[in-house]
Amino acid sequence: MMRLNTLVIRVDSNSKIGLGHLMRCRAFAQAWARRGGNSIFVMAGASQIILKRLVSEDIQVELLDSPVDEIGYINKIGDQNSAEWLIIDGYQFGAEYIQALKQRSWKILLIDDGVPLPYYPVDIILNQNQYVDESIYADKTDAKLLIGTRYAAVQEEFFRTRSWRRDFPNIGSKLLITFGGADPNNNTMGIINSIIENCPGLLSEMDTRIIIAGTNKQKPSIENLVKYLENIQVFSDVQNMTDHIRWCDIAVSSAGYTVLEASLYQTPMILIPNSNNEKQLASKMNEIGASIVFMDLQEPNCHLIVNLIYKLLKDGDKRKQLGKAAGRLVDGNGTSRVIDEMLNLSK
């Protein structure tokens, strides 16, 4: 097996952009480690919980001080560690930024979600969204294109359990609510309020788990809202997302990175997108029968989400249809395929 050089990853995570970029980069660091390599994350900032989690996995973290010559700093890390490959993930990184880094002769993999750049001075573009058409990169790059969910990155705990298969009971009773690390529209609170106001009896018919990030500013309000409600638990900064996704009969989620990992587990999903990119993903999932989409949780439509959850819990055939369609999208081996492509370019 080829001995791997150090992998450098430039990514950020905060309450505004959420955790998705970081988590899929973590998946690549873990896959790199499976082959004997080590990784360095270069970040503008991170919570102590995130830092502790990465360091516990022997992932080195270098924090950017401000002001700092960021390009020079990243190049210095590359030189000190004889690093060849740099992964870049984030909407804030433009073509000129990437071009400046390319002066060091990095081999660069850009994880992209279709946010257009005028040109792409990289070696590989990874876009793991199934709605993407390769034509968006036409005449803008000579990079190798890795497009679609065949290359979906899943974290180590999902990779190890990728052969797990879901049962679909006739009547479901377990609801998972998760809107990532940011939840900018406070949809978590919106759904719980909708159930309380429109169908409080539903709370006694199902068990509900709410997943939120510790950086979510609404965390105290959410915890206070459900404090006296039976059958609802709030989990913060979870490290066992695999257990929660496998536990549920339905997941109500944003349409970000979690969708791919939930698809691996054939999870029936109701998606409520937060951004234009998420709307594209959710629409495609709906089109291929892999999820139900609920576009607007605001008044006067918010009560409709309760009806949708109730009907889906009672409809085992529909949940099985959704779950099986989602499961066909992701097999858990995407990161390995991407690393194979990286190593082919290194020969």
C-alpha positions in Angstrom: 0.0 0.0 0.0 1.2 3.5 -0.9 2.5 5.4 2.2 0.4 8.6 2.5 1.8 12.0 3.1 0.0 14.4 5.5 -3.4 15.6 4.3 -4.1 19.3 5.0 -7.7 20.4 5.1 -8.9 24.0 5.1 -12.4 24.2 6.6 -14.4 26.2 9.1 -17.3 25.6 11.5 -19.4 28.1 13.5 -22.9 28.9 14.5 -23.6 30.6 11.1 -22.4 28.0 8.7 -23.1 24.9 10.9 -21.2 21.6 11.1 -21.7 20.0 7.7 -18.5 21.2 6.1 -16.5 20.1 9.1 -18.2 16.7 9.4 -17.6 15.7 5.8 -13.9 16.8 6.1 -13.7 14.7 9.2 -14.9 11.8 7.1 -12.0 12.3 4.7 -9.5 12.6 7.6 -10.8 9.3 9.0 -10.6 7.6 5.6 -7.1 8.9 5.2 -6.2 7.5 8.6 -7.5 4.1 7.6 -4.8 4.0 5.0 -2.1 5.0 7.5 -2.0 8.8 6.9 -2.5 11.7 9.2 -4.4 15.0 8.7 -4.1 18.6 9.8 -7.2 20.9 9.9 -6.6 24.6 9.3 -9.5 26.5 10.8 -10.4 30.1 11.5 -11.9 29.1 14.8 -13.6 26.2 16.5 -15.5 25.4 19.7 -13.7 23.6 22.5 -16.0 20.6 21.9 -15.0 20.4 18.2 -11.3 20.8 19.0 -11.4 18.1 21.7 -13.2 15.8 19.4 -10.7 16.2 16.5 -7.7 16.0 18.8 -9.0 12.8 20.4 -8.9 11.2 16.9 -5.3 12.3 16.4 -6.3 15.0 14.0 -4.0 18.0 14.4 -5.7 21.4 14.4 -4.0 24.7 13.4 -6.1 27.8 14.2 -5.6 30.9 12.1 -4.8 34.0 14.1 -6.2 37.3 12.8 -4.6 39.2 11.1 -2.4 36.5 9.5 -1.0 35.7 6.1 -3.4 32.8 5.6 -1.9 31.6 2.3 1.6 31.8 3.7 0.6 30.0 6.9 -1.1 27.1 5.0 1.9 26.8 2.7 4.2 26.7 5.7 2.2 23.9 7.2 2.5 22.1 3.9 6.2 22.5 3.7 6.8 21.5 7.3 4.9 18.3 6.8 5.8 17.5 3.3 2.1 17.6 2.4 1.0 17.1 -1.2 -2.8 17.3 -1.0 -5.0 20.1 0.3 -8.7 19.7 0.7 -10.8 23.0 0.7 -14.4 23.0 1.8 -16.4 26.2 2.2 -18.4 28.8 0.3 -16.1 31.6 1.4 -13.1 30.3 -0.6 -13.1 32.0 -4.0 -11.1 31.3 -7.2 -8.4 33.9 -6.4 -7.8 32.4 -3.0 -7.5 28.9 -4.4 -5.2 30.2 -7.2 -2.9 31.8 -4.7 -2.5 28.5 -2.9 -1.9 26.7 -6.1 1.4 28.6 -6.5 2.9 26.2 -4.0 2.1 23.3 -6.4 -0.4 21.8 -4.0 -2.7 19.2 -5.4 -6.1 20.6 -4.4 -9.4 18.8 -4.0 -12.3 21.2 -3.8 -15.5 20.0 -2.1 -18.2 22.0 -3.8 -22.0 22.3 -3.6 -22.4 24.2 -6.9 -21.8 27.7 -5.7 -20.4 29.1 -8.9 -16.8 30.3 -9.3 -15.4 32.0 -12.5 -12.8 29.3 -12.7 -11.6 26.3 -10.7 -7.8 26.1 -10.4 -7.9 22.7 -8.7 -7.1 19.0 -9.5 -10.3 17.4 -8.3 -13.8 18.8 -7.8 -16.0 16.7 -5.6 -19.7 17.5 -5.7 -21.6 14.7 -3.9 -25.1 16.1 -4.6 -27.3 14.1 -6.9 -28.9 17.1 -8.4 -25.6 18.4 -10.0 -25.0 18.6 -13.7 -21.4 18.5 -14.8 -22.1 21.3 -17.3 -21.8 23.9 -14.5 -18.1 23.3 -14.6 -17.8 23.4 -18.4 -14.9 25.6 -19.7 -14.0 26.6 -16.2 -11.6 23.8 -15.2 -9.4 20.9 -16.2 -10.1 19.2 -12.9 -11.2 15.6 -12.5 -14.9 15.8 -11.7 -16.3 13.4 -9.1 -20.1 14.0 -9.2 -23.0 12.5 -7.3 -23.7 10.4 -4.3 -21.4 7.6 -5.4 -18.7 9.8 -3.8 -20.7 10.7 -0.7 -18.5 11.1 2.3 -19.7 9.4 5.5 -18.0 9.5 8.8 -16.1 6.6 10.3 -19.0 5.5 12.6 -21.3 5.3 9.5 -18.6 3.5 7.5 -18.2 0.8 10.1 -22.0 0.1 10.1 -22.7 0.7 6.4 -24.1 -2.8 6.0 -26.9 -2.2 8.6 -30.4 -2.5 7.2 -33.6 -0.9 8.5 -36.8 -2.5 9.5 -40.0 -0.7 8.6 -42.7 -1.4 11.2 -46.3 -1.0 10.0 -46.9 1.8 12.6 -44.0 4.0 13.4 -43.5 5.7 16.8 -40.0 7.2 16.8 -39.4 10.7 15.5 -35.9 12.3 15.1 -35.7 16.1 14.7 -32.3 17.4 13.5 -31.4 20.7 11.8 -27.7 20.6 11.9 -25.3 22.9 13.6 -26.9 26.2 12.7 -30.7 25.8 12.2 -30.8 29.5 11.1 -34.6 29.5 10.8 -35.1 27.9 14.2 -37.1 25.1 12.6 -36.6 22.8 15.6 -38.6 25.2 17.8 -41.1 25.6 15.0 -41.9 21.9 14.7 -42.3 21.3 18.4 -44.5 24.4 18.8 -46.6 23.1 15.8 -47.2 19.7 17.5 -48.0 21.3 20.8 -50.5 23.8 19.3 -52.1 21.6 16.7 -51.9 18.0 17.9 -50.7 17.7 21.5 -52.0 14.2 21.7 -49.4 13.1 19.2 -46.7 13.6 21.8 -48.0 10.7 23.8 -48.1 8.4 20.7 -44.5 8.8 19.8 -41.0 9.1 21.3 -39.1 12.2 20.0 -35.4 12.9 20.0 -34.2 16.4 19.2 -30.5 16.8 18.1 -29.0 20.3 18.5 -25.5 21.7 18.5 -24.2 23.3 21.6 -23.5 26.5 19.5 -27.2 26.8 18.7 -28.4 30.0 20.4 -31.9 28.6 20.8 -30.7 25.6 22.9 -31.9 27.0 26.2 -35.3 27.9 24.8 -35.7 24.5 23.2 -34.7 22.7 26.4 -37.1 24.9 28.4 -40.0 24.3 26.0 -39.8 20.5 26.3 -38.8 20.3 29.9 -42.2 19.2 31.1 -43.2 17.2 28.0 -43.2 13.4 28.2 -41.4 11.3 25.6 -39.2 14.1 24.3 -35.4 14.1 24.8 -32.9 16.8 23.8 -29.4 15.7 22.9 -26.6 18.2 22.4 -23.3 17.8 20.6 -23.9 14.1 20.0 -21.0 11.8 19.1 -23.2 8.8 18.3 -25.4 10.2 15.5 -25.5 6.7 14.0 -27.4 5.4 17.0 -30.0 8.2 16.7 -30.6 7.8 13.0 -30.9 4.0 13.3 -33.3 4.4 16.2 -35.9 6.6 14.4 -38.8 5.6 12.2 -38.8 9.1 10.6 -36.3 11.9 10.5 -37.4 15.5 10.1 -34.3 17.3 9.0 -32.7 20.2 7.0 -31.4 19.2 3.6 -27.7 19.4 4.3 -24.9 16.8 4.9 -27.0 14.7 7.3 -29.2 13.6 4.4 -26.5 11.5 2.9 -25.6 9.7 6.1 -29.3 9.2 6.8 -29.7 7.8 3.3 -27.1 5.2 4.0 -29.4 3.9 6.7 -32.6 3.9 4.5 -34.1 6.6 6.7 -37.6 7.9 5.8 -37.1 11.7 5.7 -39.2 14.8 5.7 -36.8 17.6 4.6 -37.2 21.3 5.4 -34.5 23.1 3.4 -32.8 26.2 4.8 -31.0 27.6 1.7 -31.1 27.5 -2.1 -28.6 24.7 -2.2 -30.7 22.7 0.3 -33.8 23.4 -1.8 -32.1 21.8 -4.8 -31.1 18.8 -2.8 -34.5 18.4 -1.2 -36.3 18.8 -4.6 -34.2 16.1 -6.1 -34.7 13.8 -3.2 -38.5 14.3 -3.6 -38.3 13.8 -7.3 -36.7 10.4 -7.0 -39.0 9.3 -4.2 -36.3 9.4 -1.5 -37.9 11.9 0.8 -40.9 14.2 1.3 -40.2 17.9 1.1 -41.9 20.6 3.3 -40.7 23.9 1.9 -42.2 26.4 4.3 -42.6 26.0 8.1 -44.0 29.5 8.6 -47.5 30.5 9.2 -50.1 29.7 7.9 -48.6 26.4 6.8 -46.9 25.3 10.0 -49.8 23.0 11.2 -49.4 21.0 8.0 -46.1 19.5 9.1 -47.9 17.8 12.0 -50.4 16.1 9.7 -47.5 15.0 7.5 -45.6 13.5 10.4 -48.7 11.7 11.7 -49.7 10.2 8.3 -46.1 9.0 7.6 -45.9 7.3 11.0 -49.1 5.4 10.2 -48.0 4.4 6.7 -45.4 1.7 6.8 -45.5 1.1 3.0 -44.7 4.8 2.3 -41.9 4.8 4.8 -40.4 1.7 3.3 -40.7 3.2 -0.2 -38.9 6.4 0.9 -36.2 4.5 2.9 -35.4 2.1 0.1 -35.1 4.9 -2.5 -32.8 6.8 -0.2 -30.7 3.7 0.6 -29.9 3.3 -3.1 -28.1 6.6 -3.2 -25.3 6.0 -0.7 -23.3 2.8 0.0 -20.7 4.2 2.5 -17.7 3.8 0.3 -17.6 7.3 -1.2 -14.6 8.5 0.7 -12.6 5.5 -0.3 -13.4 6.1 -4.0 -12.3 9.8 -3.7 -9.0 8.9 -2.0 -8.4 6.3 -4.8 -8.7 9.1 -7.3 -6.4 11.3 -5.3 -3.8 8.6 -5.1 -4.1 8.0 -8.9 -3.1 11.6 -9.5 -0.2 11.3 -7.1 1.5 8.5 -9.1 
